[in-house]
Amino acid sequence: MKRLLCAGAVMLIAGSSLAQTDSTKTTDTVKVGNFIIIKKKGGAEDRERVVHSNRIVVTDDYRRERRYRRRSAVSTNWFIFDLGFANLRDNTNYTSAASGGYFKTLNAAAGPVNEGSYKLNTGKSSNVNIWFFMQKLNLVSHVVNLKYGLGLEMYNFRYDTRLSYRNDPQPYVFNDSIGFTKNKLYVEYLTVPFMLNINTTPDSRRGLSFSGGISAGYLTNSRNKQISGERGKQKYRGDFNFEPWRFAAIAELGLGPIRLYGTYSLNRLQKDITRVEQYPYAVGIRFSNW
């Protein structure tokens, strides 16, 4: 009997000890995303407070802690797409250019190359750009930033004329003897842009931002594509005495999710030897997150 009483007393003491320990130390912690949720008995001291950069909310049953991440100094935007209209500012002295060797007359009926030979269909002349990436480097409080990137600039100049480009044996242009249903000059550059960006609302994507700077591009492809009833589809490739480097003034305007861009060539499309002075430019819409 004494042994049973002793055993019962020991079990009673152990049970009360465990109960006391559980009531004071049981805490369940769960992490969900940026939140740390700590289950804990509440009391009169429960309250809401802010500690440094962490917001701590204390309730009767839970304490939630949210840690705000610091904004990175560099942000990256992948695969930006531009769609716009392209044109040329033509400052060519055609009397002087005709005396050089770049213009040729291969058919008397077609006549010599002149200003009218370069007439564009502006509604079908386009500029399409694919930027592999663009980065924004914070300079001043994310309001002033440096933007730079890498991508391809592609120009399609649609002629309403018989102007033709050839590269054999030396580059030259001439008026062909037949008409074309499609006559396009395609020019492509691998380009690196540099812009100073001003973002008036760095904490929102719906504010006003604008950027301006320069770009440097290297000629990677150029061809003259022609379609006619007589010859079908033909493509003529070559550099056509174009400048290998293109330097341009560039700008961007953002209003909320809408972004417009513009680019204007600072050097001419053709080399000096051609005596042709044409400066490509383009305006359009940019599909970008920022």
C-alpha positions, 0 to 999 in steps of 0.5 A, a space after each residue: 500500500 505504501 508503495 502504491 501511494 509513493 508511486 502515485 505521488 511521484 506521478 502527480 509531481 511529474 505531471 504537474 511539473 510537465 504541465 507547468 513547463 508546457 504552459 510557459 515554454 510552448 511556442 510554435 514558429 512558422 515562416 511563410 514568405 517574408 512573414 515569421 508567425 509565432 504562436 504565443 499566449 497573449 497578455 495585457 502587454 500585447 500591442 503593435 509597434 515598429 522596430 527599425 526596418 521590421 514591422 512587428 504586430 503583436 495580437 492575443 495569439 500571434 506575433 507577425 514579423 515582416 522583414 522589408 527587403 532593401 531595394 537593389 542598386 541594380 535592376 535588370 529587365 530582360 527581352 525588351 521589344 520596340 516597334 516603330 516607324 523609320 525614315 531618313 533625313 536626306 541631305 544629299 547633293 545629288 549633282 555631286 553624288 552623280 559625278 561619283 561612282 556610286 550611282 550607275 545607269 544600267 538602263 537608259 529607259 530607267 534613267 539615272 539615280 536621283 532624289 526621287 529614286 530614294 522615295 520611301 513608303 513611310 507607312 511601311 518603313 519600320 524599326 523593330 528592336 529586340 533588347 536582350 537586356 537592359 539594366 538600371 543602376 541607381 545613382 541618386 535615391 532611385 530617382 536618377 539612374 544610369 540605363 544601359 543594355 545590349 540588343 539588335 536594332 533592325 530597320 526596314 526601308 520600303 521604297 516605292 521606286 526601282 532603286 536597287 543595291 548591288 555589291 559586285 564587283 564594287 557596291 553601287 546603286 541603280 534604277 532597275 528596268 522592272 517594277 517591284 511589288 516589294 522593294 526593301 532595304 534591311 539594315 541591322 545593328 548590334 547596339 549598346 545604349 547609354 541613357 541617364 534616367 530620371 524617375 519622378 516616382 521611384 516607388 510606383 510604375 505609374 509615374 513620369 520618367 524620361 531618359 536621354 543619351 547615346 547609343 553605339 551600334 555595329 553593322 551586322 547585316 544588310 540586304 536588299 529584298 525585291 519581289 517582282 512578277 518577272 523575277 520572283 523573290 530575290 535577296 542581295 546581300 552586302 555592306 553596300 558601302 554603309 558605315 560599319 558604325 552607327 552613333 545615335 542620340 536616343 530618348 525615352 518617355 514613360 507615362 505609367 505603363 506606356 513608353 515611347 522611344 526615339 532615335 536619330 543617327 548622328 552619322 550618316 548611313 553611307 560612307 563618305 565615298 558614296 557622297 550620299 548623306 542620309 540620316 536614319 531616325 525612328 520613333 515608336 512604342 517600347 514594351 518594357 517593365 520600366 
